[in-house]
Amino acid sequence: MAARLYLDHAATTPMLPQAVAAVMEGMQRWANPSSPHGDGRAARAALEDARRRIAAAYGWPYELLLTSGASESLAIAMGRCVADRRLITAVEHDAVLRLGEGAAVLPVTTGGVLGLDALAAALAGGGRTLVCVQWANSETGVRQPIATIAAVVHGAGGVLLVDAAQMPAHADSDVLRHADLVAVSAHKRGGPPGVGALLVRDLGILLPTGGQEKGYRPGTENLPGALGYAAALDTPEDLAAMALLRSRLEATIVDIGGEVVAAESPRSPLIGAYRMPGVSSAAQLIRFDLAGVAVSAGSACSSGSMRPSHVLTAMGWAEPALREVVRVSFGRSTTEAEVDRFAELWRTTFVDARARAA
C-alpha cells in the first residue's frame, strides 16, 4: 500500500526536524523569561534571540510581538488598533470575519481581488480606518495587490493590516514595505502550533493592556515555541519549485476537463483550488482520503462544516459549481512524483464519475 500523500499544507505543515529539535531545546530552558534571576535572564536571552531571528527571516526591522498564532495576532490588531472604524474584504479568513463583526465588508472581483474603487469609496467616509486584507487567500491562493492597496489606504490616512498567515518568509517585499501590521504563524511554515507573531511598524497605533510582550500580551512567554518558529524560518522554502509543481498539476487538470479557480489572478505558488464538474467536494474528499491523499475543501477552520464557501460566493460562484471545488496546497516536502500521483487520482475520479453519469 502506498504511503499517505499530504497535500494540505495550507491547513498546517509538518514540523521540520530542525523545529522539533529547537522546541526540545526550549523545554530544557524551564525558567520564566520574566524572572530576574540568572536562569530567567538566560531564558530571556534565548527568547530575544528567537524574536530577532524571526524578524530577520521576514525582513522586518520594526517591532515584533510574539503571540499564540495568527488568529491571536489578528485579534490584537483588530481589537486594539487606534481607529474609528474597520474594513475587511468579503474573502477574508473566518477568524477575521468573526473579529470584524460590524465592520464594513468590501467586495472582490470575479478573480478574487479587492475592488479598489470600492475601497476608495469606503475610505472616503472620513476618520481613521483599519483595513484588513489577506496576503493570499487560504482557499484559492489569490494574492492581493498590497502596494496598490496600501497607497489607497495610506492616502486616506488609514492603517493597513495584512493577514500573512500563508506567506513564506521573504515572499513579498511589498508587505514589508507597506503594511502597518502583519499577522504571521509558525505552523504554516514548518514550525510548532501555538506560536505566531504580530509585526508592528509603530506600537503607537495599538492600545496596550499590560503584561508581557511590551504590555500587549499577558502571560508567560512560549520559549520552546519561539525557538521552534525561528528554526523553521531558518530553513528556506523553494517557492519557484512549488510554482512548477502547481503548474504541473494544473496542466493535467485543465487537460482532463477540470477548472482552475482564479487561474488568471496572481496567486500564491503554494495553493490551488480546482473544480471537478459534476462531482461534489465531499465525494472527492472521500475518494481521495480512501486512496491515501489528504486535501481539503477550503480553509481548515471552515471546511469541516462543508457549508458553501463564502470566498467562492463572494467571487460570484453559484450552486452547484461552488460545491465541486477542492483545495490542494504544497510544501517543502512535496515532490513531482507525489503531484503526478494525485493528478492520476484526479483523472480516474473524474473519468469514473462521468462514466457513472452517462
C-alpha positions, 0 to 999 in steps of 0.5 A: 500500500502506498504511503499517505500523500499530504497535500494540505499544507495550507491547513498546517505543515509538518514540523521540520526536524530542525523545529522539533529539535529547537522546541526540545531545546526550549523545554530544557530552558524551564525558567520564566523569561520574566524572572530576574534571576540568572536562569530567567535572564538566560531564558530571556536571552534565548527568547530575544534571540528567537524574536530577532531571528524571526524578524530577520527571516521576514525582513522586518526591522520594526517591532515584533510581538510574539503571540499564540498564532495568527488568529491571536495576532489578528485579534490584537490588531483588530481589537486594539488598533487606534481607529474609528472604524474597520474594513475587511474584504468579503474573502477574508479568513473566518477568524477575521470575519468573526473579529470584524463583526460590524465592520464594513465588508468590501467586495472582490472581483470575479478573480478574487481581488479587492475592488479598489474603487470600492475601497476608495469609496469606503475610505472616503467616509472620513476618520481613521480606518483599519483595513484588513486584507489577506496576503493570499487567500487560504482557499484559492491562493489569490494574492492581493495587490498590497502596494496598490492597496496600501497607497489607497489606504495610506492616502486616506490616512488609514492603517493597513493590516495584512493577514500573512498567515500563508506567506513564506518568509521573504515572499513579498517585499511589498508587505514589508514595505507597506503594511502597518501590521502583519499577522504571521504563524509558525505552523504554516511554515514548518514550525510548532502550533501555538506560536505566531507573531504580530509585526508592528511598524509603530506600537503607537497605533495599538492600545496596550493592556499590560503584561508581557510582550511590551504590555500587549500580551499577558502571560508567560512567554512560549520559549520552546515555541519561539525557538521552534518558529525561528528554526523553521524560518531558518530553513528556506522554502523553494517557492519557484519549485512549488510554482512548477509543481502547481503548474504541473498539476494544473496542466493535467487538470485543465487537460482532463476537463477540470477548472482552475479557480482564479487561474488568471489572478496572481496567486500564491505558488503554494495553493490551488483550488480546482473544480471537478464538474459534476462531482461534489467536494465531499465525494472527492474528499472521500475518494481521495482520503480512501486512496491515501491523499489528504486535501481539503475543501477550503480553509481548515477552520471552515471546511469541516462544516462543508457549508458553501464557501463564502470566498467562492460566493463572494467571487460570484460562484453559484450552486452547484459549481461552488460545491465541486471545488477542492483545495490542494496546497504544497510544501517543502516536502512535496515532490513531482512524483507525489503531484503526478500521483494525485493528478492520476487520482484526479483523472480516474475520479473524474473519468469514473464519475462521468462514466457513472453519469452517462 
